Amino acid sequence: MKKLTTVLLAAGLLVSASACSATKLTTAETCDRVKNVVSSPTGGSDKYGMIRLGNQIRPIEAVSSDEMQPVLQAILDFTDESAKEHPDTAKLQELQAEYQKAGTTFGQLCG
């Protein structure tokens, strides 16, 4: 009886683990989700706006298309550094350049 219980428990864990693995979004689906986030009126360019933006984009980035992954990672890197109590100015300038490139790429892919 213990063996049967162990086997059933292991099978249940396997099934639940496979059900939790997210599938990748297409580029169009990723674009739609990101557009929905950035069009939200709750965003802002202050520290708290950057925190909110990062928190809303992070789950999308986790399942985004391969094409959109670097774009969203650049956005997250910039928002994370911007949201710090004392952001590194040199790093922020470098990340801002990547952030702007990501915006251009986003426009090309999601236009």
The 8 nearest C-alpha neighbors of each residue, nearest first, counted from 0:
[[1, 3, 2, 4, 5, 6, 7, 8],
 [2, 0, 4, 3, 5, 6, 7, 8],
 [3, 1, 5, 4, 0, 6, 7, 8],
 [2, 4, 6, 0, 5, 1, 7, 8],
 [5, 3, 1, 7, 2, 6, 8, 0],
 [6, 4, 2, 8, 3, 7, 9, 1],
 [5, 7, 3, 9, 8, 4, 10, 2],
 [8, 6, 10, 4, 9, 5, 11, 3],
 [7, 9, 11, 5, 10, 6, 4, 12],
 [10, 8, 6, 12, 11, 7, 5, 13],
 [11, 9, 13, 7, 8, 12, 6, 14],
 [10, 12, 8, 14, 13, 9, 7, 15],
 [13, 11, 9, 15, 10, 14, 16, 8],
 [14, 12, 10, 16, 11, 15, 9, 17],
 [15, 13, 11, 17, 16, 12, 18, 10],
 [14, 16, 18, 12, 17, 13, 11, 19],
 [17, 15, 13, 19, 18, 14, 12, 20],
 [16, 18, 14, 19, 20, 15, 13, 12],
 [17, 19, 15, 16, 20, 14, 21, 13],
 [20, 18, 16, 17, 21, 15, 14, 22],
 [21, 19, 17, 18, 22, 16, 15, 23],
 [22, 20, 19, 23, 62, 18, 17, 61],
 [21, 23, 24, 62, 20, 63, 19, 25],
 [24, 22, 62, 63, 64, 21, 25, 65],
 [25, 23, 63, 64, 28, 29, 62, 26],
 [24, 26, 28, 64, 27, 29, 23, 63],
 [25, 27, 29, 64, 28, 30, 24, 67],
 [26, 28, 30, 25, 29, 31, 109, 24],
 [29, 27, 31, 25, 30, 26, 24, 32],
 [28, 30, 26, 32, 27, 31, 63, 24],
 [31, 29, 27, 33, 28, 32, 109, 34],
 [32, 30, 28, 34, 29, 33, 35, 27],
 [31, 33, 35, 29, 34, 30, 28, 36],
 [32, 34, 36, 30, 35, 31, 29, 37],
 [35, 33, 31, 37, 36, 32, 30, 38],
 [34, 36, 32, 33, 38, 37, 31, 39],
 [37, 35, 33, 39, 34, 38, 32, 55],
 [38, 36, 34, 39, 35, 33, 42, 52],
 [37, 39, 35, 36, 34, 40, 42, 33],
 [38, 40, 37, 36, 41, 42, 35, 34],
 [39, 41, 42, 38, 43, 37, 36, 48],
 [42, 40, 39, 43, 48, 51, 38, 52],
 [43, 41, 48, 40, 39, 52, 51, 44],
 [44, 42, 48, 45, 41, 49, 47, 40],
 [43, 45, 48, 49, 46, 42, 47, 81],
 [46, 44, 48, 47, 43, 49, 82, 81],
 [47, 45, 82, 49, 48, 50, 81, 44],
 [48, 46, 50, 49, 45, 51, 82, 43],
 [47, 49, 43, 42, 51, 45, 50, 44],
 [50, 48, 52, 78, 46, 47, 51, 82],
 [49, 51, 47, 53, 48, 52, 82, 54],
 [52, 50, 54, 48, 49, 53, 55, 47],
 [53, 51, 49, 55, 54, 50, 48, 56],
 [54, 52, 56, 50, 55, 51, 75, 78],
 [53, 55, 51, 57, 52, 56, 50, 58],
 [54, 56, 52, 53, 57, 51, 58, 36],
 [55, 57, 59, 53, 54, 58, 60, 52],
 [56, 58, 60, 54, 59, 55, 53, 61],
 [59, 57, 61, 60, 56, 55, 62, 54],
 [58, 60, 56, 61, 57, 62, 63, 29],
 [61, 59, 63, 57, 58, 62, 71, 68],
 [60, 62, 58, 59, 63, 57, 68, 23],
 [63, 61, 23, 60, 59, 24, 22, 21],
 [64, 62, 60, 24, 29, 23, 59, 68],
 [63, 65, 25, 26, 24, 67, 66, 23],
 [66, 64, 68, 67, 63, 69, 26, 23],
 [65, 67, 64, 68, 26, 69, 70, 63],
 [66, 68, 70, 64, 65, 69, 63, 71],
 [67, 69, 65, 71, 70, 66, 63, 60],
 [70, 68, 72, 71, 67, 73, 66, 65],
 [71, 69, 101, 67, 73, 68, 72, 74],
 [70, 72, 74, 68, 73, 69, 60, 75],
 [71, 73, 69, 75, 74, 70, 76, 68],
 [74, 72, 76, 70, 71, 75, 98, 97],
 [73, 75, 71, 77, 72, 98, 76, 78],
 [76, 74, 72, 78, 77, 73, 53, 79],
 [77, 75, 73, 79, 74, 78, 72, 80],
 [76, 78, 74, 80, 75, 94, 79, 81],
 [77, 79, 81, 75, 49, 80, 76, 53],
 [80, 78, 76, 82, 77, 81, 75, 83],
 [79, 81, 77, 82, 83, 78, 86, 76],
 [82, 80, 78, 79, 83, 86, 77, 46],
 [81, 83, 46, 79, 80, 49, 50, 78],
 [84, 82, 86, 85, 80, 81, 79, 46],
 [83, 85, 86, 82, 81, 46, 80, 87],
 [84, 86, 83, 87, 82, 81, 88, 80],
 [87, 85, 83, 80, 88, 81, 84, 91],
 [86, 88, 90, 89, 91, 85, 80, 92],
 [89, 87, 91, 90, 86, 92, 93, 85],
 [90, 88, 92, 91, 87, 93, 94, 86],
 [91, 89, 93, 87, 92, 88, 94, 86],
 [90, 92, 94, 88, 89, 93, 95, 87],
 [93, 91, 95, 89, 94, 90, 88, 96],
 [94, 92, 90, 96, 91, 95, 89, 97],
 [93, 95, 91, 97, 96, 92, 77, 98],
 [94, 96, 98, 92, 97, 93, 91, 99],
 [95, 97, 99, 94, 98, 93, 100, 92],
 [98, 96, 100, 94, 95, 99, 73, 101],
 [99, 97, 95, 101, 96, 100, 74, 73],
 [98, 100, 102, 96, 101, 97, 95, 103],
 [101, 99, 97, 103, 102, 98, 104, 96],
 [100, 102, 70, 98, 104, 99, 103, 105],
 [103, 101, 105, 99, 100, 104, 106, 98],
 [102, 104, 100, 106, 105, 101, 107, 99],
 [103, 105, 101, 107, 106, 102, 108, 100],
 [106, 104, 102, 108, 103, 107, 109, 101],
 [105, 107, 110, 103, 109, 104, 108, 102],
 [108, 106, 104, 110, 105, 109, 103, 102],
 [109, 107, 105, 106, 110, 104, 26, 30],
 [108, 110, 106, 30, 105, 107, 27, 26],
 [109, 106, 107, 108, 105, 30, 104, 103]]
